[in-house]
């Protein structure tokens, strides 16, 4: 299970870092989706910082499991918030991506708890 944690945490960390990069460089595809969900552009650096922190925490969890578990909880909550934001804005087309990422983020949480 430890190897599975490493694989899932690494993949999710890469996804989070890619998403954070898109927010920081204000990639048109990302900013358009965020605007449709009603997210102010001023929030993008903060959201990117949360994603980077989550990625670093997941990787840190390889060496110190409680950190990885805490990071996974934070990432799950982050993406639940993203789903809620899209649904509140009646942007149903934007909700599936963060919903899938919520499930992906739950994987290192479960694996981290199983390998404590």
N, CA and C atoms as a LAMMPS dump frame, in Angstrom:
ITEM: TIMESTEP
0
ITEM: NUMBER OF ATOMS
348
ITEM: BOX BOUNDS ff ff ff
-5.0000000000000000e+02 5.0000000000000000e+02
-5.0000000000000000e+02 5.0000000000000000e+02
-5.0000000000000000e+02 5.0000000000000000e+02
ITEM: ATOMS id mol type element x y z
1 1 1 N 0.807 -1.191 0
2 1 2 C 0 0 0
3 1 3 C 0.856 1.263 0
4 2 1 N 2.06 1.16 0.56
5 2 2 C 2.935 2.325 0.599
6 2 3 C 3.315 2.757 -0.822
7 3 1 N 3.585 1.797 -1.681
8 3 2 C 3.94 2.12 -3.083
9 3 3 C 2.742 2.785 -3.763
10 4 1 N 1.556 2.291 -3.494
11 4 2 C 0.352 2.885 -4.081
12 4 3 C 0.209 4.332 -3.617
13 5 1 N 0.492 4.583 -2.334
14 5 2 C 0.436 5.967 -1.837
15 5 3 C 1.414 6.847 -2.609
16 6 1 N 2.634 6.363 -2.782
17 6 2 C 3.659 7.146 -3.485
18 6 3 C 3.202 7.476 -4.904
19 7 1 N 2.652 6.482 -5.604
20 7 2 C 2.213 6.691 -6.987
21 7 3 C 1.065 7.701 -7.043
22 8 1 N 0.045 7.495 -6.226
23 8 2 C -1.135 8.37 -6.262
24 8 3 C -0.773 9.781 -5.797
25 9 1 N 0.016 9.882 -4.745
26 9 2 C 0.416 11.205 -4.247
27 9 3 C 1.254 11.941 -5.29
28 10 1 N 2.122 11.221 -5.978
29 10 2 C 2.96 11.845 -7.008
30 10 3 C 2.126 12.337 -8.184
31 11 1 N 1.197 11.503 -8.638
32 11 2 C 0.346 11.893 -9.768
33 11 3 C -0.519 13.09 -9.391
34 12 1 N -1.133 13.032 -8.224
35 12 2 C -1.979 14.147 -7.78
36 12 3 C -1.15 15.413 -7.594
37 13 1 N 0.063 15.286 -7.092
38 13 2 C 0.933 16.45 -6.925
39 13 3 C 1.25 17.092 -8.273
40 14 1 N 1.511 16.271 -9.273
41 14 2 C 1.769 16.815 -10.619
42 14 3 C 0.541 17.541 -11.16
43 15 1 N -0.634 16.976 -10.941
44 15 2 C -1.876 17.616 -11.381
45 15 3 C -2.057 18.957 -10.662
46 16 1 N -1.819 18.962 -9.36
47 16 2 C -1.964 20.2 -8.58
48 16 3 C -0.969 21.263 -9.033
49 17 1 N 0.27 20.851 -9.281
50 17 2 C 1.276 21.821 -9.72
51 17 3 C 0.954 22.362 -11.111
52 18 1 N 0.441 21.513 -11.986
53 18 2 C 0.03 21.971 -13.311
54 18 3 C -1.119 22.955 -13.232
55 19 1 N -2.067 22.674 -12.374
56 19 2 C -3.202 23.57 -12.185
57 19 3 C -2.753 24.899 -11.579
58 20 1 N -1.852 24.826 -10.61
59 20 2 C -1.333 26.047 -9.983
60 20 3 C -0.579 26.894 -10.999
61 21 1 N 0.204 26.248 -11.842
62 21 2 C 0.936 26.969 -12.876
63 21 3 C -0.031 27.711 -13.797
64 22 1 N -1.097 27.02 -14.204
65 22 2 C -2.091 27.647 -15.072
66 22 3 C -2.728 28.863 -14.443
67 23 1 N -2.954 28.795 -13.137
68 23 2 C -3.538 29.94 -12.438
69 23 3 C -2.536 31.091 -12.334
70 24 1 N -1.273 30.763 -12.081
71 24 2 C -0.264 31.805 -11.919
72 24 3 C 0.063 32.521 -13.22
73 25 1 N 0.071 31.788 -14.341
74 25 2 C 0.355 32.432 -15.637
75 25 3 C -0.925 32.915 -16.305
76 26 1 N -2.042 32.718 -15.607
77 26 2 C -3.363 33.137 -16.092
78 26 3 C -3.664 32.555 -17.463
79 27 1 N -3.542 31.235 -17.531
80 27 2 C -3.89 30.498 -18.742
81 27 3 C -5.346 30.791 -19.093
82 28 1 N -5.595 31.123 -20.339
83 28 2 C -6.936 31.546 -20.77
84 28 3 C -7.992 30.475 -20.484
85 29 1 N -7.64 29.225 -20.698
86 29 2 C -8.589 28.132 -20.468
87 29 3 C -9.021 28.088 -18.993
88 30 1 N -8.061 28.278 -18.105
89 30 2 C -8.357 28.217 -16.674
90 30 3 C -9.094 29.477 -16.223
91 31 1 N -8.63 30.636 -16.648
92 31 2 C -9.279 31.869 -16.208
93 31 3 C -10.709 31.972 -16.723
94 32 1 N -10.95 31.435 -17.911
95 32 2 C -12.313 31.451 -18.453
96 32 3 C -13.241 30.605 -17.577
97 33 1 N -12.783 29.407 -17.23
98 33 2 C -13.589 28.525 -16.379
99 33 3 C -13.81 29.105 -14.996
100 34 1 N -12.779 29.75 -14.46
101 34 2 C -12.908 30.356 -13.133
102 34 3 C -13.882 31.537 -13.188
103 35 1 N -13.823 32.315 -14.253
104 35 2 C -14.738 33.453 -14.392
105 35 3 C -16.175 32.978 -14.513
106 36 1 N -16.397 31.876 -15.238
107 36 2 C -17.749 31.327 -15.372
108 36 3 C -18.29 30.867 -14.031
109 37 1 N -17.386 30.421 -13.157
110 37 2 C -17.808 29.978 -11.828
111 37 3 C -17.946 31.144 -10.857
112 38 1 N -17.602 32.342 -11.297
113 38 2 C -17.737 33.511 -10.445
114 38 3 C -16.568 33.75 -9.51
115 39 1 N -15.409 33.15 -9.827
116 39 2 C -14.227 33.324 -8.983
117 39 3 C -13.484 34.58 -9.433
118 40 1 N -13.257 35.533 -8.526
119 40 2 C -12.527 36.751 -8.899
120 40 3 C -11.088 36.425 -9.306
121 41 1 N -10.584 37.141 -10.283
122 41 2 C -9.225 36.904 -10.763
123 41 3 C -8.187 37.143 -9.667
124 42 1 N -8.495 37.996 -8.723
125 42 2 C -7.573 38.276 -7.617
126 42 3 C -7.344 37.054 -6.73
127 43 1 N -8.241 36.084 -6.782
128 43 2 C -8.099 34.877 -5.966
129 43 3 C -7.14 33.861 -6.57
130 44 1 N -6.82 33.99 -7.837
131 44 2 C -6.01 32.975 -8.514
132 44 3 C -4.671 32.709 -7.826
133 45 1 N -3.902 33.73 -7.434
134 45 2 C -2.635 33.421 -6.753
135 45 3 C -2.835 32.679 -5.432
136 46 1 N -3.891 33.009 -4.706
137 46 2 C -4.151 32.317 -3.429
138 46 3 C -4.534 30.863 -3.665
139 47 1 N -5.374 30.643 -4.668
140 47 2 C -5.773 29.273 -4.987
141 47 3 C -4.57 28.464 -5.466
142 48 1 N -3.709 29.102 -6.261
143 48 2 C -2.491 28.429 -6.719
144 48 3 C -1.598 28.072 -5.532
145 49 1 N -1.49 28.984 -4.568
146 49 2 C -0.675 28.712 -3.377
147 49 3 C -1.224 27.523 -2.59
148 50 1 N -2.549 27.418 -2.501
149 50 2 C -3.146 26.27 -1.813
150 50 3 C -2.828 24.965 -2.542
151 51 1 N -2.878 25.005 -3.859
152 51 2 C -2.566 23.802 -4.639
153 51 3 C -1.099 23.414 -4.48
154 52 1 N -0.213 24.398 -4.495
155 52 2 C 1.213 24.107 -4.31
156 52 3 C 1.455 23.536 -2.921
157 53 1 N 0.818 24.115 -1.915
158 53 2 C 0.959 23.601 -0.547
159 53 3 C 0.449 22.163 -0.452
160 54 1 N -0.674 21.879 -1.115
161 54 2 C -1.199 20.516 -1.12
162 54 3 C -0.237 19.54 -1.778
163 55 1 N 0.343 19.945 -2.897
164 55 2 C 1.296 19.08 -3.598
165 55 3 C 2.518 18.806 -2.73
166 56 1 N 3.051 19.852 -2.119
167 56 2 C 4.226 19.666 -1.254
168 56 3 C 3.896 18.8 -0.043
169 57 1 N 2.706 18.985 0.51
170 57 2 C 2.294 18.169 1.652
171 57 3 C 2.135 16.7 1.287
172 58 1 N 1.577 16.446 0.111
173 58 2 C 1.428 15.049 -0.326
174 58 3 C 2.787 14.384 -0.512
175 59 1 N 3.717 15.104 -1.115
176 59 2 C 5.064 14.55 -1.297
177 59 3 C 5.752 14.394 0.057
178 60 1 N 5.568 15.377 0.928
179 60 2 C 6.129 15.264 2.277
180 60 3 C 5.556 14.082 3.04
181 61 1 N 4.33 13.7 2.695
182 61 2 C 3.685 12.559 3.336
183 61 3 C 4.365 11.228 3.046
184 62 1 N 5.18 11.204 2.02
185 62 2 C 5.951 9.979 1.743
186 62 3 C 6.919 9.721 2.894
187 63 1 N 7.432 10.802 3.473
188 63 2 C 8.424 10.678 4.54
189 63 3 C 7.82 10.823 5.931
190 64 1 N 6.718 11.572 6.025
191 64 2 C 6.046 11.781 7.316
192 64 3 C 4.545 11.694 7.062
193 65 1 N 4.001 10.504 7.283
194 65 2 C 2.636 10.202 6.88
195 65 3 C 1.573 11.172 7.389
196 66 1 N 1.633 11.641 8.652
197 66 2 C 0.599 12.582 9.095
198 66 3 C 0.518 13.854 8.231
199 67 1 N 1.65 14.3 7.717
200 67 2 C 1.652 15.467 6.827
201 67 3 C 0.896 15.156 5.538
202 68 1 N 1.129 13.981 4.994
203 68 2 C 0.433 13.575 3.766
204 68 3 C -1.067 13.439 3.981
205 69 1 N -1.451 12.915 5.129
206 69 2 C -2.874 12.775 5.446
207 69 3 C -3.52 14.154 5.584
208 70 1 N -2.852 15.051 6.288
209 70 2 C -3.387 16.412 6.446
210 70 3 C -3.492 17.113 5.094
211 71 1 N -2.479 16.94 4.253
212 71 2 C -2.507 17.558 2.921
213 71 3 C -3.637 16.975 2.084
214 72 1 N -3.825 15.662 2.165
215 72 2 C -4.897 15.02 1.399
216 72 3 C -6.269 15.526 1.856
217 73 1 N -6.44 15.699 3.152
218 73 2 C -7.703 16.255 3.661
219 73 3 C -7.911 17.659 3.09
220 74 1 N -6.867 18.465 3.114
221 74 2 C -6.958 19.816 2.573
222 74 3 C -7.284 19.833 1.088
223 75 1 N -6.674 18.932 0.33
224 75 2 C -6.924 18.879 -1.115
225 75 3 C -8.356 18.411 -1.387
226 76 1 N -8.827 17.439 -0.636
227 76 2 C -10.22 16.988 -0.791
228 76 3 C -11.175 18.15 -0.518
229 77 1 N -10.943 18.88 0.556
230 77 2 C -11.804 20.02 0.887
231 77 3 C -11.715 21.113 -0.181
232 78 1 N -10.523 21.331 -0.716
233 78 2 C -10.322 22.322 -1.782
234 78 3 C -11.195 21.977 -2.989
235 79 1 N -11.16 20.718 -3.404
236 79 2 C -11.92 20.336 -4.59
237 79 3 C -13.418 20.227 -4.31
238 80 1 N -13.804 19.886 -3.093
239 80 2 C -15.231 19.936 -2.742
240 80 3 C -15.715 21.379 -2.856
241 81 1 N -14.903 22.313 -2.383
242 81 2 C -15.237 23.728 -2.527
243 81 3 C -15.352 24.141 -3.989
244 82 1 N -14.478 23.592 -4.836
245 82 2 C -14.541 23.908 -6.264
246 82 3 C -15.837 23.384 -6.882
247 83 1 N -16.231 22.179 -6.51
248 83 2 C -17.487 21.613 -7.03
249 83 3 C -18.665 22.477 -6.591
250 84 1 N -18.692 22.833 -5.317
251 84 2 C -19.782 23.659 -4.794
252 84 3 C -19.818 25.007 -5.502
253 85 1 N -18.654 25.597 -5.73
254 85 2 C -18.584 26.896 -6.414
255 85 3 C -19.169 26.804 -7.812
256 86 1 N -18.806 25.749 -8.543
257 86 2 C -19.346 25.579 -9.895
258 86 3 C -20.86 25.362 -9.869
259 87 1 N -21.339 24.567 -8.94
260 87 2 C -22.775 24.296 -8.872
261 87 3 C -23.562 25.531 -8.446
262 88 1 N -23.023 26.305 -7.521
263 88 2 C -23.702 27.544 -7.105
264 88 3 C -23.811 28.541 -8.252
265 89 1 N -22.782 28.542 -9.109
266 89 2 C -22.776 29.462 -10.25
267 89 3 C -23.574 28.897 -11.425
268 90 1 N -24.212 27.749 -11.199
269 90 2 C -24.976 27.057 -12.244
270 90 3 C -24.104 26.75 -13.457
271 91 1 N -22.843 26.392 -13.161
272 91 2 C -21.869 26.018 -14.18
273 91 3 C -21.663 24.505 -14.095
274 92 1 N -22.691 23.768 -14.495
275 92 2 C -22.643 22.307 -14.39
276 92 3 C -21.555 21.711 -15.265
277 93 1 N -21.191 22.382 -16.351
278 93 2 C -20.127 21.871 -17.225
279 93 3 C -18.767 21.907 -16.539
280 94 1 N -18.586 22.813 -15.599
281 94 2 C -17.311 22.935 -14.917
282 94 3 C -17.168 22.054 -13.693
283 95 1 N -18.243 21.455 -13.23
284 95 2 C -18.215 20.673 -11.99
285 95 3 C -17.575 19.283 -12.109
286 96 1 N -17.674 18.584 -13.248
287 96 2 C -17.118 17.224 -13.283
288 96 3 C -15.611 17.14 -13.045
289 97 1 N -14.84 18.076 -13.556
290 97 2 C -13.381 18.004 -13.367
291 97 3 C -12.996 18.058 -11.892
292 98 1 N -13.48 19.044 -11.12
293 98 2 C -13.12 19.022 -9.7
294 98 3 C -13.749 17.847 -8.946
295 99 1 N -14.872 17.331 -9.433
296 99 2 C -15.47 16.161 -8.775
297 99 3 C -14.561 14.945 -8.922
298 100 1 N -14.019 14.763 -10.117
299 100 2 C -13.089 13.647 -10.349
300 100 3 C -11.828 13.847 -9.518
301 101 1 N -11.34 15.084 -9.457
302 101 2 C -10.145 15.36 -8.663
303 101 3 C -10.402 15.169 -7.169
304 102 1 N -11.641 15.378 -6.731
305 102 2 C -11.985 15.102 -5.334
306 102 3 C -11.81 13.618 -5.04
307 103 1 N -12.286 12.789 -5.958
308 103 2 C -12.134 11.341 -5.782
309 103 3 C -10.671 10.926 -5.844
310 104 1 N -9.931 11.531 -6.769
311 104 2 C -8.501 11.228 -6.854
312 104 3 C -7.792 11.654 -5.574
313 105 1 N -8.175 12.799 -5.018
314 105 2 C -7.552 13.293 -3.787
315 105 3 C -7.899 12.42 -2.585
316 106 1 N -9.031 11.733 -2.644
317 106 2 C -9.402 10.837 -1.546
318 106 3 C -8.498 9.608 -1.501
319 107 1 N -7.917 9.256 -2.629
320 107 2 C -7.061 8.061 -2.682
321 107 3 C -5.849 8.156 -1.763
322 108 1 N -5.031 9.234 -1.828
323 108 2 C -3.912 9.277 -0.892
324 108 3 C -4.357 9.398 0.562
325 109 1 N -5.537 9.948 0.778
326 109 2 C -6.055 10.02 2.141
327 109 3 C -6.304 8.611 2.677
328 110 1 N -7.015 7.811 1.896
329 110 2 C -7.321 6.442 2.311
330 110 3 C -6.039 5.609 2.433
331 111 1 N -5.175 5.731 1.429
332 111 2 C -3.927 4.958 1.461
333 111 3 C -3.015 5.417 2.597
334 112 1 N -3.007 6.728 2.878
335 112 2 C -2.196 7.224 3.976
336 112 3 C -2.679 6.715 5.318
337 113 1 N -3.99 6.684 5.48
338 113 2 C -4.556 6.164 6.727
339 113 3 C -4.305 4.662 6.859
340 114 1 N -4.34 3.953 5.742
341 114 2 C -4.149 2.498 5.772
342 114 3 C -2.71 2.106 6.074
343 115 1 N -1.776 3.02 5.788
344 115 2 C -0.364 2.672 5.987
345 115 3 C 0.272 3.413 7.163
346 116 1 N -0.548 3.94 8.047
347 116 2 C -0.008 4.627 9.236
348 116 3 C 0.765 3.705 10.121
